Structure formats: structure tokens, C-alpha cells
Amino acid sequence: MRVHERVYNLIVIGGGPSGMMMAGRVAELGGSVLLLEKNKILGKKLMLTGGRRCNITNAEFNVRKFLENFSDSKEFLYSPFSKFSSEDTFTFFEDRGLPLVIEARKRAFPKTQKATDVARVMEKYVKRNGIEVKTGVRVASLEKENDKIVSVKTSNGDEYFADNFAIATGGLAAPETGSTGDGFTMLQKLNHAISQPNPNIVPLTTDEKWVHALSGTTCSFMTIRFIQNGKAKIKKTGKILFTHFGISGPLILNSAHEVKKLLAQGKVEASIDLFPDTEENDLDNKILRLFDKNKNKLTKNVLSEVLPSGLADTILALPDIDIAEREVNSITKEERKSLVKKIKGLTFEITGTLGFDKAVVADGGVELAEVNFKNMTSMLYPNLYLLGDILNVNRPSGGFSLQLCWTTGWVAGSDVGNKLSKNKRWQ
């Protein structure tokens, strides 16, 4: 064991967005900081977010409205978000030479559309303030004395000491970036209650082969209902992407948490209305007029005027429809009406979700009752800070996850800075 005798003001475990934000803030306020990251580079996961464009925050500047997206935890989060909001994130990055742009659903991205530029700003924030950074280092344990953390021990036999510590190791989503739950293991050893992580913002799966065959097909405007015991429990309208395993897209990703709760209670079916703004009778009349104009054509060549050709072929070939290769003039009224019903209610069973490797966000983490959200410290160890995805906070996609990181990192860093300021006044 190699014991390093220097005592830092802060040791941060994890060089992701929340860890870099806290480390930079403490150093900016005059503190000595050691940042430990098990990857070879800082911000590895950050560089991949938002399709490598980095959905850096959500431009809802009203804090209470912003927190409506954190339905299970908004009461806990008001204190930190009132100190550092999405508006403050805009100021932070634009003051450092990275202007942001606002896209649909108030999602904010760097104007350059490059996640690497966000990581570059954060790494510069860390290095400009003289933080000691060690990469390729995995922390094995946090050592305690009574109700204080006193040191960290690494897997390569080093021990480092500090007055304050922060765990910013992320959750279990995208484990290939290093998010493998190390922080949860450390915190359980410290007697913190950890809610079992599950993929949260994640695509849904089905065993229906015809859905798999539509892989790559997008419906830009439809309504999807998730049905259980004959009743629609969830209804959402927007865009859907068919995949080789099921369905995806922002609308589906943000529904996954609710759908998982239904699946725990029993069978769930998805029903897609491809024409949500058109009543069934009106759609029937529209298709009737189309058929009247094209009586001698194959049905598959006619319906493609209404639906994307791949989707039209799939629907027409379903066992209970199966009219793709027949001429329009041979289609009966009953068959046409069955087709309309199918277009208004394309139904298949949902079997589950993909795993952590495909999740945008995984839920689970430290139970919120064990966190002091005024400064992001542990209720069990007042010199231990808990940041970002280490918290059991559910949220949708759209910039909310990264804002949780920026906010918790800034608030925690400011608290350590306040401690240092008080100590200096008393010296």
C-alpha cells in the first residue's frame, strides 16, 4: 500500500459531467482537488451523449416547470435547482466560449453540434484551475472513521486523504463507457440504501416478427396506446421508430419507465393509430375514394399512396388482412373496413425493454431520503457528496439528465468552497 500523506480539500471519484463540474468549482474557489477517473480520458460518456451532439440541458428556465419532468423527486430537487438552473447552464457554457442553440422540445445543444466541444470546455475548466487529475485509476473503497470519510483506496494500492469526498461515478447505463455501478457498491459498504437500478430511458421489445421486419421505418406522427386488461393505461402522440427488436425513438424512450411498471403487473399490448387526427369513418371514405380511382391495381400499389410502402406492405400481408397481392376491385367492404381498423389500431405485445447497454438513463441509486439536497451531502457522512446519476432520480430524455449533473456538481462544489471560506476566516 502506497500512502500519500497530502490532504486535499476534495477528492472526486469520477471524471464525468458532475465530477468535473464539482472539481472545477471547488478549485475555482481556491480549494485543492484530486480527481480520479478509471477511464483513460475525462468525459468519455459525455462525448457520446445526444447522438454525439450532446443535449446539454433543457431551455425551460422556470425552475418549477422544469422540475415537473422529475415527477417522483421534484420536491427534493427544488433547493439545488433554485441555486443552479438550466439558465445558469446557458451562462456557464456561453461565458466559456460555447454558445448553445435551442431545438424542438426546448432541447439545448452546443451550436457546433459536437459533444466533444462540451467535454473540451469541462476539461479546460478542470485543468485551468490546477486540479490534479489521475486517469486510469479505479477506486476500490472509501475508508471511514466514525461518521466521516477519511480516505480512498485504489485498486493499484494507493491511498489518498482529503477533508471532503464526492462520488460521481454515474449509474449503469452504457456500461461500455465505464458506468458499471462502482459507486453503488462503495455506498452499500457504507450502509447507504441503494434502490436496484433498472434501464429507464430505453427502447421497448416485442417478439412480433412483422415489427422486426419494419426496422428503420419511422412514423412521424401517430398515437400509441399501451393497453392492459383491455384498458388504455398510457397514451402518447408523436414519432416512433421501428427496430429489429421492437420500437424506439424519444416518445418510446420516455414512456419506457411507465410501461415497465405495467409489465410488472401483467401482459401489455401496444396499439398504434397511424392517423390519430382522422376519425375511422373519414379514413374509410378516404380509402374508398382511393380504391375507386385504382380499381384494377394491386392493393399494395395503391395503399402506398397513403402509407410508407414498407409499412403498407407489412399491414396488407398480416394474416388477418392478407390482401397485398389482390386487385382493388376484389376487396370486399368488410375487408376494407378491417384494413381501416388495423391502420387505426396496429396492435402487438410488448415483451420488455433492452438492457443497460442500450439505455440512455438507468434509474436506481441512493435513496433520496439519505441525501441533504441543500448541499448534496450524504445524511450519513457530512463530508461525502453524492452527484448526478448516483442518485435515484427518474427523468425523461431531453437534457434533464445532464442538467441534474451540472446542478448537483455546482451546488456541491459551492458548498465545499463555503467551508473553505469559513475556515480561512477562523484561522
GINORQUI-V809910 format. One record per backbone hydrogen bond with DSSP energy under -1.0 kcal/mol. CO is the residue of the C=O (numbers start at 1). NH is the residue of the N-H. E is the energy in kcal/mol with one decimal. If there is no record, write none. Layout:
co:nh:e
CO:NH:E
CO:NH:E
//
This chain:
co:nh:e
2:159:-2.2
8:163:-2.2
10:34:-2.2
11:166:-2.0
12:36:-2.9
13:168:-2.9
15:43:-2.3
16:20:-2.7
17:21:-2.1
18:22:-2.4
19:23:-2.6
20:24:-2.6
21:25:-2.2
22:26:-2.5
23:27:-2.3
24:28:-2.2
25:29:-1.3
26:31:-2.5
27:30:-1.7
32:9:-1.0
32:10:-1.6
33:132:-2.3
34:12:-2.6
35:134:-2.8
36:14:-3.2
37:137:-2.2
39:136:-2.5
43:47:-1.8
45:48:-1.4
49:54:-2.1
50:53:-1.3
52:115:-2.8
54:56:-1.8
57:108:-2.7
58:60:-1.2
62:66:-2.8
63:67:-2.4
66:69:-1.5
67:70:-2.0
70:73:-1.6
70:74:-1.6
73:77:-1.7
74:78:-1.0
77:81:-2.3
78:82:-1.9
80:84:-1.7
85:89:-1.5
86:90:-1.9
87:91:-1.9
88:92:-2.8
89:93:-2.3
90:94:-2.5
91:95:-2.4
93:98:-2.5
94:97:-1.5
99:111:-3.1
101:109:-2.5
103:106:-1.1
104:107:-1.5
106:59:-3.4
107:103:-3.5
109:101:-3.0
110:113:-2.1
115:119:-2.1
116:120:-2.2
117:121:-2.0
118:122:-2.1
119:123:-2.6
120:124:-2.3
121:125:-2.0
122:126:-1.9
123:127:-2.8
124:128:-2.8
126:131:-1.5
127:130:-1.6
132:35:-3.0
134:37:-2.4
138:155:-2.7
141:153:-2.5
143:150:-3.0
143:151:-1.4
145:148:-1.6
148:145:-2.7
150:162:-1.1
151:143:-3.0
152:160:-2.3
153:140:-2.7
153:141:-1.9
154:157:-1.6
157:2:-3.7
158:154:-2.7
159:4:-2.6
160:152:-2.3
161:8:-2.2
164:11:-1.9
165:385:-3.1
166:13:-2.9
167:387:-2.1
174:177:-2.1
175:178:-2.0
178:180:-1.7
181:185:-1.7
182:186:-2.2
183:187:-2.5
184:188:-2.3
185:189:-1.6
187:192:-2.5
188:191:-1.7
193:367:-2.1
195:365:-1.8
198:363:-2.4
200:202:-1.2
201:360:-3.3
203:354:-1.8
204:247:-1.8
205:351:-2.6
205:352:-1.0
208:212:-1.6
209:213:-2.3
211:214:-1.1
212:215:-1.8
214:217:-2.8
217:242:-2.7
219:240:-2.1
222:238:-2.7
223:273:-3.2
224:236:-2.5
225:271:-2.6
226:233:-2.7
226:234:-1.3
227:269:-2.4
228:231:-1.8
231:228:-2.6
234:226:-2.4
236:224:-3.0
238:222:-2.1
240:219:-2.5
241:248:-2.8
242:216:-2.8
245:206:-2.1
246:243:-2.8
247:204:-1.9
248:241:-2.3
249:253:-2.8
250:254:-2.4
252:255:-1.2
252:256:-1.1
255:259:-2.3
256:260:-2.6
257:261:-1.3
258:262:-1.6
259:263:-2.6
260:264:-1.6
262:265:-1.9
268:350:-2.7
269:227:-3.5
270:348:-2.2
271:225:-2.4
272:346:-2.8
273:223:-2.0
275:278:-1.8
279:283:-2.4
280:284:-2.3
281:285:-2.2
282:286:-2.0
283:287:-2.4
284:288:-2.5
285:289:-2.3
286:290:-1.8
287:291:-2.8
288:292:-2.4
289:293:-1.3
294:297:-1.6
295:329:-2.3
297:328:-2.7
299:303:-2.8
302:305:-2.0
303:306:-2.2
303:307:-2.3
308:312:-2.8
309:313:-2.7
310:314:-1.8
311:315:-2.4
312:316:-2.4
313:317:-1.3
315:318:-1.2
316:323:-1.8
318:321:-2.4
318:322:-1.6
323:326:-1.4
324:300:-1.9
326:299:-3.0
327:330:-1.9
328:331:-1.9
332:336:-2.4
333:337:-2.5
334:338:-2.0
335:339:-1.9
336:340:-2.2
337:341:-2.3
338:342:-1.9
339:343:-2.3
340:344:-2.0
343:274:-2.4
346:272:-2.4
348:270:-3.4
352:205:-2.7
355:358:-1.5
356:174:-2.3
361:200:-2.5
361:201:-1.6
365:195:-3.2
366:392:-2.0
367:370:-2.0
368:371:-1.7
370:379:-2.6
372:375:-1.2
372:376:-2.1
372:377:-1.2
376:386:-2.6
377:372:-3.4
381:384:-2.2
383:165:-2.6
384:378:-2.9
385:167:-2.7
387:390:-1.8
388:391:-1.8
390:366:-2.7
391:393:-2.0
399:403:-1.5
400:404:-1.7
401:405:-1.4
402:406:-2.8
403:407:-2.9
404:408:-2.2
405:409:-2.3
406:410:-2.3
407:411:-2.7
408:412:-2.2
409:413:-2.3
410:414:-2.6
411:415:-1.8
412:416:-2.0
413:417:-2.2
414:418:-2.1
415:419:-2.0
416:420:-2.3
417:421:-2.2
418:422:-2.3
419:423:-2.3
420:424:-2.1
421:425:-1.7
422:426:-1.4
//
